[in-house]
Amino acid sequence: MWKTSTLLFTCLLCLCCLAASAQSTKTLPAREMEGSAKIVKLYPNPASSIINFEIQQHNNDKMYELIVYNFLGKQVDKLKNINARTTVDLGSYYSGVYIFQLRDREGNLIESGKFNVVK
């Protein structure tokens, strides 16, 4: 019973952290995101040692940052000024699910998604 309640509390805490993080950041209006194709292609997924992020609609004038969170909502990596193709070394990552956010210079959320690390 104790393990179940602890797991439930952890999940609720994670959801609260993600909700608070989402409220405190700027996002593009829903009408701009609706119907748009995926901008970020990532592979391999699941990954074990490295993961590649490719920005499909890359504009040389635009610079992006890639932020990675673990499943509990804690930021584990932040890559600034990324270009069309970026490789992330997963040597310090544990096995599990991670959330990524691609943001522009102004902090607007361009795209988010998830990937799995398997070791």
N, C-alpha and C positions, 0 to 999 in steps of 0.2 A: 504494500500500500504506500509506503514511504517513497519508493522509487517512482511510482506512478504520479504521485502528487508533485514530486520534485521535477519530473519531466514536464508535467503540465505547467508548472510555474515558470520553468525555463522557456518553454514555447511562448507563453504569454508575454514574458519579458522581452523576448526577441521581437515579437510582433509590435509591442509598444515602442521599442527602439527604432525599428524600421519605419513605423508610422511617424514618429517624431522627426526622424531624419528626412522623411519625404516632405513633411510640412515646412521644415526650415530651409528648404532649398527651392530655387526657382525651377519651373518646368515650362516647356512650351505648351501653349493652349492645345486642348484636345483636338480641335479641328485641324491643327497643323500636323498632328501626329497620326490622325486617322487615315487609314488607307495608304500610308506611306510604306514603302518597301523597307526591309531590314538594311541598315547601313553597315552594321558590323558583322563580319563573318569570322567565326573562331573555329580553330581545329588544332589538334584532334580533341574531341570531346566524347568520352572522358580522356583526360591527359594524365601522364605520370611524371614527366620530367620538365617539359616545356609546353606552352600553349601559344599559338599564333593568333593575333588579332589583325584583321584586315579591314580597313575602312573603304567600303565599296564606292562611295560618292565623295572621294577625297578632293578637296579644293586646296591648292597650294597656299592660298592666302589664309586658310583657316587652320588654327592650331587647336588641338584637343587635349584633354587629360582623361586618363583612364583610372578609375578608382575601384579597388577590389575590397569587398567585405566578406567576412566569414559568415556562416549561417546564423550566428548569434548577433550579427549587426555590427561587429567590431571591424574597423578599417584595418586591413592588413597590408595594403600596397597602394601607392599613388604614383602614377607615371605622368609627368607633365611634358607638354610640347611633343606629343607623339606624332609620327608621320603615318603614311598610308599603310605601312606594315610594321607591327611591333611584336617582338617575341618576349614572353615573360618566363623567367626561370622559376620553376616550381620547387626548387630544392628546399626552401624553408617552409613550404606549405604542407599541412597535414592532409590526410585523406578526408574527403568530405565535399560538400556542396558550397560553392562560392558565388556571390552575386557581383556583377560588374556594372559600372555606370560609365558611359561616355558622355563627357560634358564639354561645352565650348568654353572659350576664354571668359565669357561673362557668367559662367556657372550654370547656364541653361542645360537641362537634361536632354541629350540627343537620343540616347537609347540605353536600355538596361537589359540584362539577361543573366543567365546563370551557366556555370560550367562545373564539371565534376573532376576532382583530383583523386586518382586511385594509385596507391603505392603498395 
